[in-house]
Structure formats: structure tokens, C-alpha cells
Amino acid sequence: MKQLYIKQKVFSLSEKFTVKDQDEKDAYYVEGSFMKVPKTFSIMNQDREEVALITKKVLSFLPTFFVEVNGEEVVTIKKELSFLKAKYSIDAAGIEVEGNWMDMNFHVLHKGRVVGEVGKEWFSWGDSYRVQILEEELESVILALVIAIDCVKADQSNTATF
């Protein structure tokens, strides 16, 4: 089992942050495309090689985010039309999310088995999440999914909801 920690800097205009491992060493680097269209977030390993890319679809009536891991699209997160409360769907081959993913407290399942757990860290400045990786071969997918969900949350807080 491996643990990763995501802590975004509050008020960071550069949209860059690191993902730390359980020894507090940099494990991944995340860089956003500040003021560019389409909006993207690149996730890179310790050698600065891209392992995942999150892209917000341009010219879409409702926000849609695509997640690519190693050049292959694996997850789509789409806002659904709802009048009372923001509602999103996650479409991923064999991947499911159970729990309250908008509060960053959920399990990631692959073909019915729990392969990752995500929990929000309280009493911290900014958004901080603990990500437990139970199957290391899915580490990039789980990490990209967590960061994509965080992007969806940030997008929702920056725009009016339907």
C-alpha cells in the first residue's frame, strides 16, 4: 500500500503543485495551463515525464473533463443538467467511485475491488488530500482521477451552477 498527499497552495496563480509520498518527498508534479484554452493539467512523474493529462472540453454547454493516462483516455467527468444541485457523472472503463467525491471522501473501485481510498485532510491551509493506493499498477489512474475531481470542484466554485 502506498500513500500520496496532494496539497494545493492557496492563492497560487501559477497553478503548480507537487504530490508528496509518505516520506514527504516529491512523487509527482502537476502544472496547469494558466490563462490558456483549453484548460489543461499535466501530471508528471519524478523525471518530469507526463503520465496523465486532464483537459476541460472547450465550447461545451455543460462542463466536461477528459482524463488521459499514458496517452489513452480513461475517464470522462461531465456535469449533468440539474436545477437544484450540481450533479456530475463519471464515466470510466472498469473504474467506479463510491462515496462523497464532491467532499473528497471516497473509494476508487476497479472491477468491483477497492483499489484506492481518498480522504480530505482537515486542519490544513488549502485543499489537502490523502490518497491511499492499494494497487500500484493503477496509481497514475487513481491520482489523475483525484486531481480531475478537484478540477471539477474548482470549476464549479468559479462558475454559476445550473
C-alpha positions as CSV (number, residue, x, y, z in Angstrom):
1,M,0.0,0.0,0.0
2,K,1.3,3.4,-1.0
3,Q,0.2,6.8,0.3
4,L,0.3,10.1,-1.6
5,Y,-0.6,13.5,-0.3
6,I,-1.9,16.3,-2.5
7,K,-1.7,19.8,-1.1
8,Q,-2.5,22.8,-3.3
9,K,-1.2,26.2,-2.3
10,V,-3.9,28.6,-1.5
11,F,-3.9,31.7,-3.9
12,S,-1.4,30.1,-6.2
13,L,-1.6,31.9,-9.6
14,S,0.9,29.6,-11.3
15,E,-1.4,26.5,-10.9
16,K,1.6,24.3,-10.0
17,F,1.8,22.0,-7.1
18,T,3.5,18.7,-6.1
19,V,2.2,15.4,-4.9
20,K,4.2,14.0,-2.0
21,D,4.7,10.4,-0.9
22,Q,4.5,9.0,2.6
23,D,8.1,10.1,3.2
24,E,7.2,13.7,2.2
25,K,9.3,13.5,-1.0
26,D,8.1,14.8,-4.3
27,A,6.4,12.0,-6.2
28,Y,4.6,13.9,-8.9
29,Y,4.4,17.4,-10.3
30,V,1.2,19.0,-11.5
31,E,1.2,22.0,-13.8
32,G,-1.9,23.8,-15.0
33,S,-2.2,25.8,-18.2
34,F,-2.6,29.3,-16.7
35,M,-4.8,31.5,-18.9
36,K,-4.8,29.1,-21.9
37,V,-7.6,27.5,-23.8
38,P,-8.3,24.6,-23.5
39,K,-7.6,24.4,-19.8
40,T,-5.3,21.5,-19.0
41,F,-3.4,20.0,-16.1
42,S,-0.4,17.9,-16.8
43,I,0.7,15.3,-14.2
44,M,4.4,14.4,-14.4
45,N,6.5,11.8,-12.6
46,Q,9.8,12.4,-10.8
47,D,11.6,12.5,-14.2
48,R,9.2,15.2,-15.4
49,E,7.7,12.8,-17.9
50,E,3.9,13.3,-18.4
51,V,1.9,10.3,-17.1
52,A,-1.5,11.9,-17.3
53,L,-3.3,14.9,-18.8
54,I,-6.6,16.5,-17.7
55,T,-8.4,18.6,-20.3
56,K,-11.5,20.7,-19.9
57,K,-13.6,20.5,-23.1
58,V,-14.0,23.8,-25.0
59,L,-17.3,25.0,-26.3
60,S,-19.5,22.7,-24.3
61,F,-22.9,23.6,-22.9
62,L,-22.1,21.8,-19.6
63,P,-18.6,21.4,-18.3
64,T,-16.8,18.2,-19.4
65,F,-13.3,17.0,-18.3
66,F,-11.3,14.3,-20.1
67,V,-8.5,12.3,-18.3
68,E,-5.8,10.7,-20.3
69,V,-3.3,8.3,-18.7
70,N,-0.2,7.4,-20.8
71,G,-1.9,8.8,-23.9
72,E,-5.1,6.9,-23.5
73,E,-8.4,8.5,-22.5
74,V,-9.6,6.6,-19.4
75,V,-12.1,8.9,-17.6
76,T,-14.7,11.5,-18.5
77,I,-16.4,13.7,-15.9
78,K,-19.4,15.5,-17.1
79,K,-21.8,17.9,-15.4
80,E,-25.5,16.9,-15.9
81,L,-28.4,19.3,-16.2
82,S,-29.9,19.8,-12.8
83,F,-31.8,22.6,-11.3
84,L,-31.5,22.1,-7.6
85,K,-27.9,20.9,-7.1
86,A,-24.8,20.4,-9.2
87,K,-24.7,16.8,-10.4
88,Y,-21.8,15.1,-12.3
89,S,-21.3,11.7,-13.8
90,I,-18.0,9.8,-14.0
91,D,-17.6,7.5,-17.0
92,A,-14.6,5.2,-16.8
93,A,-13.9,1.7,-18.1
94,G,-14.0,-0.6,-15.1
95,I,-13.5,2.3,-12.7
96,E,-16.1,3.4,-10.2
97,V,-16.2,6.0,-7.4
98,E,-18.2,5.3,-4.2
99,G,-18.7,7.8,-1.5
100,N,-18.9,11.5,-1.4
101,W,-16.5,12.5,-4.1
102,M,-17.5,16.2,-4.0
103,D,-16.3,16.3,-0.4
104,M,-13.2,14.3,-1.4
105,N,-14.1,11.3,0.8
106,F,-14.5,8.2,-1.4
107,H,-13.2,4.8,-2.6
108,V,-12.0,4.1,-6.1
109,L,-13.0,0.6,-7.3
110,H,-11.7,-1.3,-10.3
111,K,-14.0,-4.2,-11.5
112,G,-15.7,-4.2,-8.1
113,R,-12.5,-4.2,-5.9
114,V,-11.3,-1.2,-3.9
115,V,-8.0,-0.1,-5.4
116,G,-7.8,3.4,-3.8
117,E,-9.1,5.5,-0.9
118,V,-9.3,9.3,-0.8
119,G,-9.8,11.4,2.3
120,K,-9.7,15.2,2.8
121,E,-7.2,16.3,5.4
122,W,-8.7,18.6,7.9
123,F,-7.0,21.3,9.8
124,S,-4.8,22.3,6.9
125,W,-4.4,25.5,4.9
126,G,-5.7,25.0,1.4
127,D,-7.1,21.8,-0.1
128,S,-5.2,18.7,1.1
129,Y,-6.0,15.1,0.3
130,R,-4.6,11.7,1.4
131,V,-4.7,9.2,-1.4
132,Q,-4.1,5.5,-0.5
133,I,-3.1,3.4,-3.4
134,L,-4.0,-0.3,-2.9
135,E,-3.0,-1.5,-6.4
136,E,0.2,0.3,-7.6
137,E,-0.4,-0.5,-11.3
138,L,-3.4,1.8,-11.1
139,E,-1.5,4.6,-9.3
140,S,-1.5,7.0,-12.3
141,V,-5.2,6.5,-13.0
142,I,-6.2,7.0,-9.4
143,L,-4.0,10.1,-9.0
144,A,-5.3,11.6,-12.2
145,L,-8.9,10.9,-11.2
146,V,-8.5,12.6,-7.8
147,I,-6.9,15.7,-9.5
148,A,-9.6,15.8,-12.1
149,I,-12.3,15.7,-9.5
150,D,-10.5,18.6,-7.7
151,C,-10.5,20.5,-11.1
152,V,-14.3,19.9,-11.4
153,K,-14.8,21.2,-7.9
154,A,-12.7,24.3,-8.6
155,D,-14.5,24.9,-11.9
156,Q,-17.9,24.6,-10.2
157,S,-16.9,27.1,-7.5
158,N,-15.7,29.6,-10.1
159,T,-18.9,29.5,-12.2
160,A,-22.6,29.7,-11.6
161,T,-24.3,26.3,-11.3
162,F,-27.5,25.2,-13.1
